[in-house]
């Protein structure tokens, strides 16, 4: 049918085009209008039908994709059926339980129970199409079968199978309390024998029993049932998260009778212990009266009667006894809390909801537990990323302001050095100022590296060449008691990175390794090619599929405690004694590697040592790739030229102006972009180069330069900033003949770049 309809559309399109063509070329009388109208009408109809068909096909594809995703997410056997049973998709559980279902689909399962599986299949799908879902329990062999059929739209159905398979009894059947296994939307996937007795065997949705809005995971709720067969009994409802799979798509709901004396859960210990929801019965002082098997599996086997809750859990932010006391006295708003399990091999968090009960005249508490580990992990990842981003923004802002000060200090120091001979005593003092200014600039560069806002100068490099050149320096750094061994993999792939910054990372890691071995030991640096065939997820990061170069730096030191591993890449965090470290070494390495597009991971064991792993993306070389040569100041001999200098920091502007004037340039100064545009209104003013700060009051540097270039398109531009070039690279890319100069810059850096730009302008004039 679909193929015939598609052929018909193409036929109508062809006829429409022919009619329009004939009317336009061969017919010139009144018949032409009628033919054109007919042709365009047919064309419109064909296009409309084609559009509707395309939309219908898109919707069908989406329904099939969603159906397959739902099918895969199910833990119980499930099958996705195409319209008119033209195709089937079964999940792994269904294939394991029933074998190959790709040909007959649900018929293959129903055939084990009914002589006419086709009739059963048609009946259930007809009900599901009308009501949205259909449920049935099929009898037959001793292995009963429960079915839930959902209509997903467009004639697609999702079949879900539950029940008692051969040799597998429902563990809740032995419980005297009704227990329901409930899906994400409240659909009942399975119910135990007690639920059959109270509510009947065909409860399709939990809303048939109670109001869904009143239920929440990890809570206890008292209400009157809506179900007629239950005779509107008052019940206490336990809703507990029951993670059947990693996605936690199903929950267990347990119903218990509620008497007028509120003696809910006054059950034998065996019943309490077998409930599928983690439960604790507590005294007001926090001592455990009863705990069931599910609770002990969640928080540890020490959760036994007589144990104190505060000895098992922590992290509430206040005394657990006070919290329990408030629950007993019904003080404050009733809500659940998340606590951490003490002394667990891995971090385990539990959400606890409390409900007051009366037993033998004593007020006790029922605690309903649910696993909140994944939720807290996601929350911790978010908080950590927000914290690192905030610290990075702060570091970048401080570095920007400090770079302005360093530019003025180092610049005026350069000017003073030009006025004195090396033999003069003051010259040595000026050199000390200059050297310490450079040290301060290096410290600021580390802050920018952490915030990933420094300017990198990447080039294609070979890792073994870097280490060969660096090994001599590293051997001097480690000292005499520590040995350094370097092992290279075969035929290492090339990477693209800033060589100086990558060397800084390696030096920081080696120095840290040395400091971890005060009594001596061996530091190993190993390089290798690293192919990742599937996404690698670890330490809250995901490494994409591809080719990488791996560098491992390991030591035999004391190791890092596990509780400190999460903080080692934070700035100013150090485990060294006061005065022995700035706390910026690893944060700098982290920032440089991240800005390069790579990853850095740490592994450590106390008493055995620490290993840092760098994963750097491989550079795919392009044909005829040539490194660009930079023109140094020694190659630039320029006399004359007009420079418009725009800088809001007066000390920086004063230094830059004097430096350029000393090299023979004419300098016109402005403190803002608006002032610069006012000066440029003079048509007789000829300017060769704009030198401007990026961050200015009012109009920023790129904005006023773009406006100025509308009337002076051949003028070169140099942007200077305490931030990295990448922070405004998108704006710079739209400005021709522009360059970037990172603050703090020296006299030679500034005059050399200005001379280069003027020379380029004259060469292409």
Steps between C-alpha positions, in 0.01 A plus 500: 500500500777742598698430183189543281421830673858619450489409131168683468646819647790492255255437215286802600813715531612396153159567346484840675837605362405385148168691510673819620775463239253443211280790612798735526668405171234383256166647611442873463122543511245487780570130547843590640357642825286192558795266437731700728237499775456125462874436497573709809204348685632150433851609595378650828298188581797272430732712715244514781453124497876451488551733798233320702658166415844627602360629830323171562821311425697722741245445778510126433880497526486689830239262642712200398814652654319578825343155503836330460650722774216413739539135412873505574443687828271227630651239730213256458449335159354754255428517128430787258251422222471686170157570341305196379763281668735566209810489718612443858783615725564310824734605781774276636287376791222386263746321272657326799164390639316406180765461229479654153184713469590691183263299277184431702533761775243474783337204325803288590444571871121480495514171310630330815177591681222518241396295202416821309774754585399720204156567652649587839751735339234679294269533802762653730629740234144611423443581869837677522421709192170611658613549863874562463594175669370151566590250765429132534615199696511182297457165666607173356815319600614535859716790390240782491554797272407865557476742208497876463440639150544874436404687183777745405315653205513449123399136549813417705468290815729420792451156655635442851508154654502419871403216726632179642737324264585136529681444827477868597241606757416858581692560828222734620235225476597381848426843648155558654506866385406618148814586300497665156788544257428836338650657186606865457148620413317294760417200281489178702755256362449225757310433822532230761241249618388722789427781255296256291292409806431861601469680166448225246750373245459774241614835645633687196607830655574611856255789458221239528599459866615843618578856389839495329567862591522409869774245452871566491802276513627417844184600683217361713149619419168427668188509283173328423507274196291584195466138390152353541619144560716623790181650651673839539719378783735739678856400425854618562699508178876456481655631179861395466746530217592154382785517247438210264757652265741791487223729377273426795194475277282302742386536860350277765179613669396317818153546657430425865170524693473804727299456818341778704780475756753561224678175569623467144789268442434304815603188316708201580870553450504254211246705303685823570828342398376373165348826377671612176533862623799586729347564845618578852292516817661752736464623855503875557862478621606356164544137603384243247211277609463310172671508161410303193725327251472777240614763751803296605599452137482876448673642810699201623460186705564692824146644481371253760276546806675699773729687261480882502409669172761773550771230509396389151415827323638854488481823303167639622652831609352469850453236765312195374344468847354852469363416155332184632366694799339756269335217304364338820366836627375589148690828510574680176417405145499132415757417232768245421875542559806367318780348711829326424586147610803490729796270437372382161750379240347750259290809559138398561224752564151416621183706505299440819135584562364464854148408613379494860319187628363381833592158632407378850453859613846604381567741214735349243619604156489309173785609272455434128835497319584539133834509321593862415862435399455577131303816579770627738770415249330712233449777753868488600607517137286807446622675816863420417468633145331816628771549761783449254334737254456767769861468615613513138306819436642656817854394409460635147370835626780539754758404238364757254527787749840384621629479143423869452713583804781271386498655154552846646771382743696292250457761225634790700779275626595433135503875437731555796732222388543679167623809684771324701811307412557150637801629693288730713395376845136589440491270198521190720211625713290559190579150378379361833173690456467370145572140598255503791239657274548207264456259792176674592390477137569125508284467813217689329545274199432203727177661616400550139598142424268369770214720378583386145527863389866520409623550146644180357732479201434147378710325240543144380749325727637153567480391862828308494681811373361711784607247762844460341560873526349519848664197662820684592307771684273246669802303626628817664160559660465155660834513681743224588279269710230464235550333163308592185417238235341584165341231281369582152244304302569406140411744219321753718234705327541877478297738717426871476567698814689793647844351555599736780176437690524124453855508636363695799246222564768230493728698730216556749417129507864398539557750783190370681624142457841599637347667806294185569825298540717686754702184559554431131348276239428481129287723280380343176380686192340268244354600163287292265241520227150456639201398287157537664235288331210585732438815710712489816323632810687567822540775760193687371648531150433322171781438251362468149587224256820574308879494493700643788852514638522390863765628741526341845706653783524266800691498828563267792405753766263509791185528289200729540211422738176424319311782671751752359498371143192708412681824590847458352424702185349793691714817510690577822427152636819333620596225741850642541614697801474878506756662272566184298240547228252744351226246432499602134709222346226245433232761434730650237553159342125439505426829325769460234396145411131592489568804280704278269199272460642214705431331833695446821419224749658397830523158667654451842539242775632582845849366547533395135516825305309717256459497123383791287374418151486758221282416199572736209310495168701409191550770237389390157751659262364672193668487162765761434477617861764764560582671824459876476818695556484797731686819421722596792586854589854456370353437152279809518666831422230764481540873516199714568136409519194623687352296785164567665540367856176437694545391864292594804777421753712816514827332616480242220415767245793716614751215469372384160501854362858568611621164370354560153625858485851380583482279190407795283123457479248780529254410776147634540347409837139436600348367823185347347354373177267797471793741532690308232207523257477874564870541409451296183233739375793714381532384137853641480621271778685201355534200733703187423417284803233492770636375834208451739409325820217250462317595820417871503235714670210549261578348159743211521804471275357279223182711479667837443759348265229346279328838479828677423591251226189591305678821399858372528489137377878463446602595855660219701383421854676367809286394797656479847339342807567342834255228398578230248462543128238223495265712713426724201634296208156492333499879481864518390441252217259747342767774490758478220871582553469461879737350757497434874752595770464346846558714809742543661707583193850641479630797306649265241173303464298815432737680264581181312135416429418859397796499262388166355149629429627819335742301285220266388281797414774659287579170327139455385422869434 
